[in-house]
Amino acid sequence: MDFTFLGWIVVGLIAGLVSGVITGGRTMRGWMPSLFIGLIAAVIVGWFVQNILHWGAINSIWLAALLSAGVAIVIRMFIWTVSFSDD
């Protein structure tokens, strides 16, 4: 993906916030966990798009954020599933 470092942060934050709103519940909240989950999702999507799909670079920040939000939702659901807390 042809984003700068700031672009990756923005994509990660958008993806993390969208996934937090959609999943709701008692998953990790706040901008720091959302940013961390979103950045992980953005890196996964960037790698998948370039190495597996061979699409080249995604130039739309909204398309990257949408794809990353989908992956972030899956990550949050996985975290919620394997959580061992009694909350």
PDB file with one MODEL, atoms N, CA, C and O in Angstrom:
MODEL        1
ATOM      1  N   MET A   1       0.845  -1.180   0.000  1.00  0.00           N
ATOM      2  CA  MET A   1       0.000   0.000   0.000  1.00  0.00           C
ATOM      3  C   MET A   1       0.884   1.234   0.000  1.00  0.00           C
ATOM      4  O   MET A   1       1.929   1.255   0.651  1.00  0.00           O
ATOM      5  N   ASP A   2       0.477   2.241  -0.714  1.00  0.00           N
ATOM      6  CA  ASP A   2       1.278   3.450  -0.841  1.00  0.00           C
ATOM      7  C   ASP A   2       0.882   4.519   0.171  1.00  0.00           C
ATOM      8  O   ASP A   2       0.728   5.686  -0.189  1.00  0.00           O
ATOM      9  N   PHE A   3       0.719   4.139   1.405  1.00  0.00           N
ATOM     10  CA  PHE A   3       0.401   5.105   2.447  1.00  0.00           C
ATOM     11  C   PHE A   3       1.671   5.460   3.192  1.00  0.00           C
ATOM     12  O   PHE A   3       2.599   4.656   3.291  1.00  0.00           O
ATOM     13  N   THR A   4       1.699   6.664   3.709  1.00  0.00           N
ATOM     14  CA  THR A   4       2.784   7.042   4.596  1.00  0.00           C
ATOM     15  C   THR A   4       2.494   6.450   5.962  1.00  0.00           C
ATOM     16  O   THR A   4       1.457   5.818   6.165  1.00  0.00           O
ATOM     17  N   PHE A   5       3.394   6.652   6.881  1.00  0.00           N
ATOM     18  CA  PHE A   5       3.200   6.161   8.240  1.00  0.00           C
ATOM     19  C   PHE A   5       1.932   6.746   8.856  1.00  0.00           C
ATOM     20  O   PHE A   5       1.186   6.043   9.537  1.00  0.00           O
ATOM     21  N   LEU A   6       1.695   8.018   8.618  1.00  0.00           N
ATOM     22  CA  LEU A   6       0.486   8.665   9.131  1.00  0.00           C
ATOM     23  C   LEU A   6      -0.763   8.071   8.488  1.00  0.00           C
ATOM     24  O   LEU A   6      -1.789   7.934   9.154  1.00  0.00           O
ATOM     25  N   GLY A   7      -0.695   7.722   7.222  1.00  0.00           N
ATOM     26  CA  GLY A   7      -1.819   7.087   6.545  1.00  0.00           C
ATOM     27  C   GLY A   7      -2.171   5.745   7.162  1.00  0.00           C
ATOM     28  O   GLY A   7      -3.349   5.423   7.318  1.00  0.00           O
ATOM     29  N   TRP A   8      -1.156   4.955   7.515  1.00  0.00           N
ATOM     30  CA  TRP A   8      -1.387   3.664   8.166  1.00  0.00           C
ATOM     31  C   TRP A   8      -2.048   3.856   9.526  1.00  0.00           C
ATOM     32  O   TRP A   8      -2.929   3.085   9.907  1.00  0.00           O
ATOM     33  N   ILE A   9      -1.622   4.882  10.254  1.00  0.00           N
ATOM     34  CA  ILE A   9      -2.218   5.158  11.557  1.00  0.00           C
ATOM     35  C   ILE A   9      -3.683   5.542  11.404  1.00  0.00           C
ATOM     36  O   ILE A   9      -4.527   5.085  12.174  1.00  0.00           O
ATOM     37  N   VAL A  10      -3.989   6.374  10.421  1.00  0.00           N
ATOM     38  CA  VAL A  10      -5.377   6.787  10.191  1.00  0.00           C
ATOM     39  C   VAL A  10      -6.234   5.583   9.788  1.00  0.00           C
ATOM     40  O   VAL A  10      -7.344   5.417  10.293  1.00  0.00           O
ATOM     41  N   VAL A  11      -5.730   4.754   8.893  1.00  0.00           N
ATOM     42  CA  VAL A  11      -6.468   3.547   8.483  1.00  0.00           C
ATOM     43  C   VAL A  11      -6.688   2.636   9.686  1.00  0.00           C
ATOM     44  O   VAL A  11      -7.787   2.113   9.870  1.00  0.00           O
ATOM     45  N   GLY A  12      -5.670   2.443  10.494  1.00  0.00           N
ATOM     46  CA  GLY A  12      -5.796   1.595  11.678  1.00  0.00           C
ATOM     47  C   GLY A  12      -6.784   2.138  12.685  1.00  0.00           C
ATOM     48  O   GLY A  12      -7.552   1.377  13.273  1.00  0.00           O
ATOM     49  N   LEU A  13      -6.775   3.445  12.893  1.00  0.00           N
ATOM     50  CA  LEU A  13      -7.707   4.050  13.845  1.00  0.00           C
ATOM     51  C   LEU A  13      -9.143   3.951  13.348  1.00  0.00           C
ATOM     52  O   LEU A  13     -10.045   3.629  14.120  1.00  0.00           O
ATOM     53  N   ILE A  14      -9.359   4.224  12.074  1.00  0.00           N
ATOM     54  CA  ILE A  14     -10.707   4.091  11.508  1.00  0.00           C
ATOM     55  C   ILE A  14     -11.189   2.649  11.619  1.00  0.00           C
ATOM     56  O   ILE A  14     -12.316   2.399  12.047  1.00  0.00           O
ATOM     57  N   ALA A  15     -10.346   1.712  11.237  1.00  0.00           N
ATOM     58  CA  ALA A  15     -10.730   0.303  11.285  1.00  0.00           C
ATOM     59  C   ALA A  15     -10.997  -0.152  12.716  1.00  0.00           C
ATOM     60  O   ALA A  15     -11.964  -0.873  12.963  1.00  0.00           O
ATOM     61  N   GLY A  16     -10.168   0.255  13.645  1.00  0.00           N
ATOM     62  CA  GLY A  16     -10.349  -0.128  15.043  1.00  0.00           C
ATOM     63  C   GLY A  16     -11.611   0.458  15.648  1.00  0.00           C
ATOM     64  O   GLY A  16     -12.326  -0.222  16.383  1.00  0.00           O
ATOM     65  N   LEU A  17     -11.887   1.721  15.339  1.00  0.00           N
ATOM     66  CA  LEU A  17     -13.097   2.358  15.878  1.00  0.00           C
ATOM     67  C   LEU A  17     -14.359   1.741  15.289  1.00  0.00           C
ATOM     68  O   LEU A  17     -15.326   1.495  16.011  1.00  0.00           O
ATOM     69  N   VAL A  18     -14.356   1.492  13.998  1.00  0.00           N
ATOM     70  CA  VAL A  18     -15.521   0.871  13.359  1.00  0.00           C
ATOM     71  C   VAL A  18     -15.749  -0.526  13.928  1.00  0.00           C
ATOM     72  O   VAL A  18     -16.886  -0.901  14.217  1.00  0.00           O
ATOM     73  N   SER A  19     -14.683  -1.290  14.087  1.00  0.00           N
ATOM     74  CA  SER A  19     -14.851  -2.637  14.632  1.00  0.00           C
ATOM     75  C   SER A  19     -15.315  -2.607  16.079  1.00  0.00           C
ATOM     76  O   SER A  19     -16.069  -3.483  16.503  1.00  0.00           O
ATOM     77  N   GLY A  20     -14.877  -1.610  16.846  1.00  0.00           N
ATOM     78  CA  GLY A  20     -15.323  -1.485  18.232  1.00  0.00           C
ATOM     79  C   GLY A  20     -16.793  -1.153  18.336  1.00  0.00           C
ATOM     80  O   GLY A  20     -17.487  -1.657  19.219  1.00  0.00           O
ATOM     81  N   VAL A  21     -17.276  -0.303  17.436  1.00  0.00           N
ATOM     82  CA  VAL A  21     -18.693   0.055  17.434  1.00  0.00           C
ATOM     83  C   VAL A  21     -19.544  -1.130  17.002  1.00  0.00           C
ATOM     84  O   VAL A  21     -20.601  -1.376  17.584  1.00  0.00           O
ATOM     85  N   ILE A  22     -19.101  -1.863  15.993  1.00  0.00           N
ATOM     86  CA  ILE A  22     -19.890  -2.982  15.475  1.00  0.00           C
ATOM     87  C   ILE A  22     -19.921  -4.141  16.466  1.00  0.00           C
ATOM     88  O   ILE A  22     -20.982  -4.722  16.694  1.00  0.00           O
ATOM     89  N   THR A  23     -18.781  -4.488  17.057  1.00  0.00           N
ATOM     90  CA  THR A  23     -18.762  -5.633  17.962  1.00  0.00           C
ATOM     91  C   THR A  23     -19.381  -5.306  19.310  1.00  0.00           C
ATOM     92  O   THR A  23     -20.021  -6.165  19.917  1.00  0.00           O
ATOM     93  N   GLY A  24     -19.201  -4.078  19.792  1.00  0.00           N
ATOM     94  CA  GLY A  24     -19.797  -3.691  21.066  1.00  0.00           C
ATOM     95  C   GLY A  24     -19.384  -4.615  22.193  1.00  0.00           C
ATOM     96  O   GLY A  24     -18.285  -5.169  22.191  1.00  0.00           O
ATOM     97  N   GLY A  25     -20.268  -4.773  23.147  1.00  0.00           N
ATOM     98  CA  GLY A  25     -20.020  -5.699  24.244  1.00  0.00           C
ATOM     99  C   GLY A  25     -18.866  -5.288  25.121  1.00  0.00           C
ATOM    100  O   GLY A  25     -18.591  -4.102  25.300  1.00  0.00           O
ATOM    101  N   ARG A  26     -18.193  -6.281  25.665  1.00  0.00           N
ATOM    102  CA  ARG A  26     -17.105  -6.040  26.608  1.00  0.00           C
ATOM    103  C   ARG A  26     -15.740  -6.274  25.976  1.00  0.00           C
ATOM    104  O   ARG A  26     -14.812  -6.712  26.657  1.00  0.00           O
ATOM    105  N   THR A  27     -15.606  -5.994  24.705  1.00  0.00           N
ATOM    106  CA  THR A  27     -14.298  -6.103  24.082  1.00  0.00           C
ATOM    107  C   THR A  27     -13.474  -4.891  24.476  1.00  0.00           C
ATOM    108  O   THR A  27     -13.982  -3.962  25.104  1.00  0.00           O
ATOM    109  N   MET A  28     -12.213  -4.902  24.109  1.00  0.00           N
ATOM    110  CA  MET A  28     -11.330  -3.795  24.458  1.00  0.00           C
ATOM    111  C   MET A  28     -11.846  -2.501  23.854  1.00  0.00           C
ATOM    112  O   MET A  28     -12.163  -2.449  22.666  1.00  0.00           O
ATOM    113  N   ARG A  29     -11.929  -1.467  24.660  1.00  0.00           N
ATOM    114  CA  ARG A  29     -12.432  -0.171  24.215  1.00  0.00           C
ATOM    115  C   ARG A  29     -11.352   0.888  24.385  1.00  0.00           C
ATOM    116  O   ARG A  29     -10.318   0.647  25.009  1.00  0.00           O
ATOM    117  N   GLY A  30     -11.605   2.045  23.829  1.00  0.00           N
ATOM    118  CA  GLY A  30     -10.662   3.144  23.921  1.00  0.00           C
ATOM    119  C   GLY A  30      -9.876   3.283  22.632  1.00  0.00           C
ATOM    120  O   GLY A  30      -9.894   2.393  21.782  1.00  0.00           O
ATOM    121  N   TRP A  31      -9.189   4.400  22.493  1.00  0.00           N
ATOM    122  CA  TRP A  31      -8.521   4.646  21.223  1.00  0.00           C
ATOM    123  C   TRP A  31      -7.213   3.876  21.100  1.00  0.00           C
ATOM    124  O   TRP A  31      -6.804   3.550  19.986  1.00  0.00           O
ATOM    125  N   MET A  32      -6.549   3.578  22.204  1.00  0.00           N
ATOM    126  CA  MET A  32      -5.292   2.829  22.106  1.00  0.00           C
ATOM    127  C   MET A  32      -5.514   1.372  21.684  1.00  0.00           C
ATOM    128  O   MET A  32      -4.851   0.914  20.754  1.00  0.00           O
ATOM    129  N   PRO A  33      -6.420   0.625  22.332  1.00  0.00           N
ATOM    130  CA  PRO A  33      -6.667  -0.735  21.847  1.00  0.00           C
ATOM    131  C   PRO A  33      -7.245  -0.748  20.431  1.00  0.00           C
ATOM    132  O   PRO A  33      -6.925  -1.627  19.630  1.00  0.00           O
ATOM    133  N   SER A  34      -8.099   0.233  20.131  1.00  0.00           N
ATOM    134  CA  SER A  34      -8.664   0.313  18.784  1.00  0.00           C
ATOM    135  C   SER A  34      -7.577   0.561  17.750  1.00  0.00           C
ATOM    136  O   SER A  34      -7.582  -0.051  16.681  1.00  0.00           O
ATOM    137  N   LEU A  35      -6.657   1.445  18.059  1.00  0.00           N
ATOM    138  CA  LEU A  35      -5.552   1.727  17.148  1.00  0.00           C
ATOM    139  C   LEU A  35      -4.671   0.492  16.976  1.00  0.00           C
ATOM    140  O   LEU A  35      -4.265   0.178  15.857  1.00  0.00           O
ATOM    141  N   PHE A  36      -4.372  -0.205  18.060  1.00  0.00           N
ATOM    142  CA  PHE A  36      -3.525  -1.395  17.998  1.00  0.00           C
ATOM    143  C   PHE A  36      -4.184  -2.492  17.165  1.00  0.00           C
ATOM    144  O   PHE A  36      -3.542  -3.075  16.292  1.00  0.00           O
ATOM    145  N   ILE A  37      -5.450  -2.775  17.426  1.00  0.00           N
ATOM    146  CA  ILE A  37      -6.168  -3.800  16.663  1.00  0.00           C
ATOM    147  C   ILE A  37      -6.305  -3.373  15.207  1.00  0.00           C
ATOM    148  O   ILE A  37      -6.144  -4.192  14.302  1.00  0.00           O
ATOM    149  N   GLY A  38      -6.602  -2.098  14.977  1.00  0.00           N
ATOM    150  CA  GLY A  38      -6.735  -1.593  13.618  1.00  0.00           C
ATOM    151  C   GLY A  38      -5.434  -1.652  12.837  1.00  0.00           C
ATOM    152  O   GLY A  38      -5.441  -1.970  11.648  1.00  0.00           O
ATOM    153  N   LEU A  39      -4.316  -1.349  13.488  1.00  0.00           N
ATOM    154  CA  LEU A  39      -3.019  -1.427  12.807  1.00  0.00           C
ATOM    155  C   LEU A  39      -2.663  -2.860  12.456  1.00  0.00           C
ATOM    156  O   LEU A  39      -2.129  -3.125  11.379  1.00  0.00           O
ATOM    157  N   ILE A  40      -2.956  -3.783  13.358  1.00  0.00           N
ATOM    158  CA  ILE A  40      -2.717  -5.197  13.045  1.00  0.00           C
ATOM    159  C   ILE A  40      -3.556  -5.601  11.840  1.00  0.00           C
ATOM    160  O   ILE A  40      -3.064  -6.264  10.927  1.00  0.00           O
ATOM    161  N   ALA A  41      -4.824  -5.201  11.841  1.00  0.00           N
ATOM    162  CA  ALA A  41      -5.711  -5.535  10.725  1.00  0.00           C
ATOM    163  C   ALA A  41      -5.236  -4.883   9.430  1.00  0.00           C
ATOM    164  O   ALA A  41      -5.283  -5.514   8.375  1.00  0.00           O
ATOM    165  N   ALA A  42      -4.780  -3.634   9.489  1.00  0.00           N
ATOM    166  CA  ALA A  42      -4.313  -2.938   8.287  1.00  0.00           C
ATOM    167  C   ALA A  42      -3.070  -3.609   7.706  1.00  0.00           C
ATOM    168  O   ALA A  42      -2.934  -3.710   6.487  1.00  0.00           O
ATOM    169  N   VAL A  43      -2.169  -4.065   8.565  1.00  0.00           N
ATOM    170  CA  VAL A  43      -0.973  -4.749   8.080  1.00  0.00           C
ATOM    171  C   VAL A  43      -1.349  -6.082   7.427  1.00  0.00           C
ATOM    172  O   VAL A  43      -0.800  -6.448   6.387  1.00  0.00           O
ATOM    173  N   ILE A  44      -2.291  -6.804   8.045  1.00  0.00           N
ATOM    174  CA  ILE A  44      -2.740  -8.071   7.463  1.00  0.00           C
ATOM    175  C   ILE A  44      -3.380  -7.839   6.102  1.00  0.00           C
ATOM    176  O   ILE A  44      -3.087  -8.559   5.148  1.00  0.00           O
ATOM    177  N   VAL A  45      -4.249  -6.843   6.006  1.00  0.00           N
ATOM    178  CA  VAL A  45      -4.920  -6.543   4.731  1.00  0.00           C
ATOM    179  C   VAL A  45      -3.910  -6.091   3.685  1.00  0.00           C
ATOM    180  O   VAL A  45      -3.980  -6.527   2.536  1.00  0.00           O
ATOM    181  N   GLY A  46      -2.975  -5.228   4.060  1.00  0.00           N
ATOM    182  CA  GLY A  46      -1.959  -4.766   3.116  1.00  0.00           C
ATOM    183  C   GLY A  46      -1.123  -5.905   2.574  1.00  0.00           C
ATOM    184  O   GLY A  46      -0.848  -5.964   1.375  1.00  0.00           O
ATOM    185  N   TRP A  47      -0.716  -6.817   3.455  1.00  0.00           N
ATOM    186  CA  TRP A  47       0.066  -7.963   3.019  1.00  0.00           C
ATOM    187  C   TRP A  47      -0.761  -8.871   2.112  1.00  0.00           C
ATOM    188  O   TRP A  47      -0.278  -9.317   1.071  1.00  0.00           O
ATOM    189  N   PHE A  48      -2.004  -9.146   2.506  1.00  0.00           N
ATOM    190  CA  PHE A  48      -2.869 -10.033   1.737  1.00  0.00           C
ATOM    191  C   PHE A  48      -3.152  -9.478   0.341  1.00  0.00           C
ATOM    192  O   PHE A  48      -3.110 -10.213  -0.646  1.00  0.00           O
ATOM    193  N   VAL A  49      -3.437  -8.189   0.267  1.00  0.00           N
ATOM    194  CA  VAL A  49      -3.763  -7.565  -1.021  1.00  0.00           C
ATOM    195  C   VAL A  49      -2.558  -7.578  -1.954  1.00  0.00           C
ATOM    196  O   VAL A  49      -2.706  -7.834  -3.149  1.00  0.00           O
ATOM    197  N   GLN A  50      -1.378  -7.306  -1.427  1.00  0.00           N
ATOM    198  CA  GLN A  50      -0.200  -7.239  -2.284  1.00  0.00           C
ATOM    199  C   GLN A  50       0.367  -8.608  -2.634  1.00  0.00           C
ATOM    200  O   GLN A  50       0.769  -8.830  -3.776  1.00  0.00           O
ATOM    201  N   ASN A  51       0.407  -9.524  -1.679  1.00  0.00           N
ATOM    202  CA  ASN A  51       1.097 -10.797  -1.908  1.00  0.00           C
ATOM    203  C   ASN A  51       0.195 -11.926  -2.380  1.00  0.00           C
ATOM    204  O   ASN A  51       0.657 -12.808  -3.104  1.00  0.00           O
ATOM    205  N   ILE A  52      -1.043 -11.928  -2.004  1.00  0.00           N
ATOM    206  CA  ILE A  52      -1.940 -13.013  -2.378  1.00  0.00           C
ATOM    207  C   ILE A  52      -2.814 -12.625  -3.572  1.00  0.00           C
ATOM    208  O   ILE A  52      -2.909 -13.380  -4.540  1.00  0.00           O
ATOM    209  N   LEU A  53      -3.450 -11.456  -3.509  1.00  0.00           N
ATOM    210  CA  LEU A  53      -4.344 -11.016  -4.584  1.00  0.00           C
ATOM    211  C   LEU A  53      -3.616 -10.332  -5.731  1.00  0.00           C
ATOM    212  O   LEU A  53      -4.155 -10.234  -6.833  1.00  0.00           O
ATOM    213  N   HIS A  54      -2.393  -9.856  -5.487  1.00  0.00           N
ATOM    214  CA  HIS A  54      -1.584  -9.154  -6.491  1.00  0.00           C
ATOM    215  C   HIS A  54      -2.317  -7.954  -7.087  1.00  0.00           C
ATOM    216  O   HIS A  54      -2.244  -7.707  -8.290  1.00  0.00           O
ATOM    217  N   TRP A  55      -3.025  -7.210  -6.230  1.00  0.00           N
ATOM    218  CA  TRP A  55      -3.725  -6.007  -6.691  1.00  0.00           C
ATOM    219  C   TRP A  55      -2.794  -4.816  -6.810  1.00  0.00           C
ATOM    220  O   TRP A  55      -3.161  -3.819  -7.431  1.00  0.00           O
ATOM    221  N   GLY A  56      -1.640  -4.883  -6.255  1.00  0.00           N
ATOM    222  CA  GLY A  56      -0.772  -3.723  -6.209  1.00  0.00           C
ATOM    223  C   GLY A  56      -1.139  -2.878  -5.010  1.00  0.00           C
ATOM    224  O   GLY A  56      -1.508  -3.411  -3.964  1.00  0.00           O
ATOM    225  N   ALA A  57      -1.045  -1.588  -5.144  1.00  0.00           N
ATOM    226  CA  ALA A  57      -1.314  -0.695  -4.020  1.00  0.00           C
ATOM    227  C   ALA A  57      -2.781  -0.292  -3.984  1.00  0.00           C
ATOM    228  O   ALA A  57      -3.417  -0.099  -5.020  1.00  0.00           O
ATOM    229  N   ILE A  58      -3.296  -0.171  -2.783  1.00  0.00           N
ATOM    230  CA  ILE A  58      -4.636   0.394  -2.596  1.00  0.00           C
ATOM    231  C   ILE A  58      -4.434   1.877  -2.351  1.00  0.00           C
ATOM    232  O   ILE A  58      -3.781   2.265  -1.382  1.00  0.00           O
ATOM    233  N   ASN A  59      -4.986   2.704  -3.214  1.00  0.00           N
ATOM    234  CA  ASN A  59      -4.795   4.138  -3.093  1.00  0.00           C
ATOM    235  C   ASN A  59      -5.926   4.820  -2.342  1.00  0.00           C
ATOM    236  O   ASN A  59      -5.798   5.988  -1.977  1.00  0.00           O
ATOM    237  N   SER A  60      -7.023   4.126  -2.102  1.00  0.00           N
ATOM    238  CA  SER A  60      -8.153   4.711  -1.395  1.00  0.00           C
ATOM    239  C   SER A  60      -8.051   4.401   0.090  1.00  0.00           C
ATOM    240  O   SER A  60      -8.020   3.237   0.488  1.00  0.00           O
ATOM    241  N   ILE A  61      -8.001   5.432   0.892  1.00  0.00           N
ATOM    242  CA  ILE A  61      -7.922   5.232   2.333  1.00  0.00           C
ATOM    243  C   ILE A  61      -9.215   4.607   2.853  1.00  0.00           C
ATOM    244  O   ILE A  61      -9.192   3.874   3.842  1.00  0.00           O
ATOM    245  N   TRP A  62     -10.332   4.887   2.203  1.00  0.00           N
ATOM    246  CA  TRP A  62     -11.620   4.341   2.658  1.00  0.00           C
ATOM    247  C   TRP A  62     -11.747   2.867   2.333  1.00  0.00           C
ATOM    248  O   TRP A  62     -12.294   2.109   3.134  1.00  0.00           O
ATOM    249  N   LEU A  63     -11.258   2.441   1.181  1.00  0.00           N
ATOM    250  CA  LEU A  63     -11.277   1.020   0.849  1.00  0.00           C
ATOM    251  C   LEU A  63     -10.358   0.247   1.783  1.00  0.00           C
ATOM    252  O   LEU A  63     -10.716  -0.836   2.248  1.00  0.00           O
ATOM    253  N   ALA A  64      -9.194   0.785   2.058  1.00  0.00           N
ATOM    254  CA  ALA A  64      -8.268   0.133   2.985  1.00  0.00           C
ATOM    255  C   ALA A  64      -8.872   0.060   4.385  1.00  0.00           C
ATOM    256  O   ALA A  64      -8.740  -0.955   5.069  1.00  0.00           O
ATOM    257  N   ALA A  65      -9.534   1.138   4.813  1.00  0.00           N
ATOM    258  CA  ALA A  65     -10.159   1.147   6.136  1.00  0.00           C
ATOM    259  C   ALA A  65     -11.322   0.168   6.201  1.00  0.00           C
ATOM    260  O   ALA A  65     -11.511  -0.488   7.226  1.00  0.00           O
ATOM    261  N   LEU A  66     -12.099   0.054   5.143  1.00  0.00           N
ATOM    262  CA  LEU A  66     -13.226  -0.878   5.121  1.00  0.00           C
ATOM    263  C   LEU A  66     -12.753  -2.324   5.190  1.00  0.00           C
ATOM    264  O   LEU A  66     -13.284  -3.115   5.969  1.00  0.00           O
ATOM    265  N   LEU A  67     -11.760  -2.674   4.382  1.00  0.00           N
ATOM    266  CA  LEU A  67     -11.209  -4.025   4.423  1.00  0.00           C
ATOM    267  C   LEU A  67     -10.555  -4.311   5.777  1.00  0.00           C
ATOM    268  O   LEU A  67     -10.695  -5.406   6.322  1.00  0.00           O
ATOM    269  N   SER A  68      -9.853  -3.334   6.306  1.00  0.00           N
ATOM    270  CA  SER A  68      -9.197  -3.509   7.602  1.00  0.00           C
ATOM    271  C   SER A  68     -10.215  -3.610   8.738  1.00  0.00           C
ATOM    272  O   SER A  68      -9.991  -4.330   9.711  1.00  0.00           O
ATOM    273  N   ALA A  69     -11.325  -2.896   8.615  1.00  0.00           N
ATOM    274  CA  ALA A  69     -12.373  -2.992   9.644  1.00  0.00           C
ATOM    275  C   ALA A  69     -12.956  -4.397   9.690  1.00  0.00           C
ATOM    276  O   ALA A  69     -13.244  -4.914  10.769  1.00  0.00           O
ATOM    277  N   GLY A  70     -13.131  -5.011   8.540  1.00  0.00           N
ATOM    278  CA  GLY A  70     -13.623  -6.390   8.511  1.00  0.00           C
ATOM    279  C   GLY A  70     -12.674  -7.344   9.219  1.00  0.00           C
ATOM    280  O   GLY A  70     -13.105  -8.210   9.980  1.00  0.00           O
ATOM    281  N   VAL A  71     -11.385  -7.183   8.967  1.00  0.00           N
ATOM    282  CA  VAL A  71     -10.396  -8.031   9.628  1.00  0.00           C
ATOM    283  C   VAL A  71     -10.334  -7.708  11.123  1.00  0.00           C
ATOM    284  O   VAL A  71     -10.171  -8.612  11.942  1.00  0.00           O
ATOM    285  N   ALA A  72     -10.463  -6.433  11.482  1.00  0.00           N
ATOM    286  CA  ALA A  72     -10.443  -6.039  12.899  1.00  0.00           C
ATOM    287  C   ALA A  72     -11.641  -6.618  13.652  1.00  0.00           C
ATOM    288  O   ALA A  72     -11.520  -6.972  14.825  1.00  0.00           O
ATOM    289  N   ILE A  73     -12.788  -6.716  12.995  1.00  0.00           N
ATOM    290  CA  ILE A  73     -13.958  -7.335  13.621  1.00  0.00           C
ATOM    291  C   ILE A  73     -13.666  -8.800  13.934  1.00  0.00           C
ATOM    292  O   ILE A  73     -13.996  -9.289  15.014  1.00  0.00           O
ATOM    293  N   VAL A  74     -13.052  -9.490  12.990  1.00  0.00           N
ATOM    294  CA  VAL A  74     -12.696 -10.895  13.210  1.00  0.00           C
ATOM    295  C   VAL A  74     -11.693 -11.014  14.358  1.00  0.00           C
ATOM    296  O   VAL A  74     -11.808 -11.919  15.184  1.00  0.00           O
ATOM    297  N   ILE A  75     -10.714 -10.115  14.418  1.00  0.00           N
ATOM    298  CA  ILE A  75      -9.732 -10.132  15.499  1.00  0.00           C
ATOM    299  C   ILE A  75     -10.411  -9.911  16.844  1.00  0.00           C
ATOM    300  O   ILE A  75     -10.121 -10.619  17.808  1.00  0.00           O
ATOM    301  N   ARG A  76     -11.322  -8.925  16.917  1.00  0.00           N
ATOM    302  CA  ARG A  76     -12.042  -8.663  18.176  1.00  0.00           C
ATOM    303  C   ARG A  76     -12.901  -9.851  18.586  1.00  0.00           C
ATOM    304  O   ARG A  76     -12.974 -10.187  19.768  1.00  0.00           O
ATOM    305  N   MET A  77     -13.550 -10.486  17.620  1.00  0.00           N
ATOM    306  CA  MET A  77     -14.367 -11.657  17.941  1.00  0.00           C
ATOM    307  C   MET A  77     -13.482 -12.800  18.441  1.00  0.00           C
ATOM    308  O   MET A  77     -13.880 -13.533  19.346  1.00  0.00           O
ATOM    309  N   PHE A  78     -12.307 -12.959  17.872  1.00  0.00           N
ATOM    310  CA  PHE A  78     -11.373 -13.979  18.335  1.00  0.00           C
ATOM    311  C   PHE A  78     -10.911 -13.676  19.753  1.00  0.00           C
ATOM    312  O   PHE A  78     -10.859 -14.576  20.591  1.00  0.00           O
ATOM    313  N   ILE A  79     -10.576 -12.424  20.031  1.00  0.00           N
ATOM    314  CA  ILE A  79     -10.156 -12.030  21.381  1.00  0.00           C
ATOM    315  C   ILE A  79     -11.280 -12.282  22.373  1.00  0.00           C
ATOM    316  O   ILE A  79     -11.036 -12.765  23.479  1.00  0.00           O
ATOM    317  N   TRP A  80     -12.503 -11.960  21.989  1.00  0.00           N
ATOM    318  CA  TRP A  80     -13.650 -12.170  22.862  1.00  0.00           C
ATOM    319  C   TRP A  80     -13.876 -13.655  23.119  1.00  0.00           C
ATOM    320  O   TRP A  80     -14.269 -14.038  24.221  1.00  0.00           O
ATOM    321  N   THR A  81     -13.636 -14.480  22.129  1.00  0.00           N
ATOM    322  CA  THR A  81     -13.846 -15.925  22.252  1.00  0.00           C
ATOM    323  C   THR A  81     -12.811 -16.553  23.183  1.00  0.00           C
ATOM    324  O   THR A  81     -13.167 -17.405  23.997  1.00  0.00           O
ATOM    325  N   VAL A  82     -11.560 -16.163  23.088  1.00  0.00           N
ATOM    326  CA  VAL A  82     -10.523 -16.786  23.889  1.00  0.00           C
ATOM    327  C   VAL A  82     -10.262 -16.062  25.213  1.00  0.00           C
ATOM    328  O   VAL A  82      -9.335 -16.419  25.940  1.00  0.00           O
ATOM    329  N   SER A  83     -11.066 -15.059  25.526  1.00  0.00           N
ATOM    330  CA  SER A  83     -10.895 -14.316  26.769  1.00  0.00           C
ATOM    331  C   SER A  83     -11.231 -15.225  27.945  1.00  0.00           C
ATOM    332  O   SER A  83     -12.241 -15.929  27.930  1.00  0.00           O
ATOM    333  N   PHE A  84     -10.377 -15.203  28.960  1.00  0.00           N
ATOM    334  CA  PHE A  84     -10.563 -16.053  30.116  1.00  0.00           C
ATOM    335  C   PHE A  84     -11.082 -15.297  31.336  1.00  0.00           C
ATOM    336  O   PHE A  84     -11.113 -15.846  32.437  1.00  0.00           O
ATOM    337  N   SER A  85     -11.485 -14.051  31.150  1.00  0.00           N
ATOM    338  CA  SER A  85     -11.972 -13.278  32.293  1.00  0.00           C
ATOM    339  C   SER A  85     -13.400 -13.682  32.633  1.00  0.00           C
ATOM    340  O   SER A  85     -14.113 -14.242  31.801  1.00  0.00           O
ATOM    341  N   ASP A  86     -13.808 -13.391  33.864  1.00  0.00           N
ATOM    342  CA  ASP A  86     -15.149 -13.737  34.320  1.00  0.00           C
ATOM    343  C   ASP A  86     -16.143 -12.615  34.125  1.00  0.00           C
ATOM    344  O   ASP A  86     -17.265 -12.706  34.623  1.00  0.00           O
ATOM    345  N   ASP A  87     -15.770 -11.553  33.415  1.00  0.00           N
ATOM    346  CA  ASP A  87     -16.649 -10.391  33.245  1.00  0.00           C
ATOM    347  C   ASP A  87     -17.844 -10.744  32.423  1.00  0.00           C
ATOM    348  O   ASP A  87     -18.696  -9.891  32.174  1.00  0.00           O
TER     349      ASP A  87
ENDMDL
END
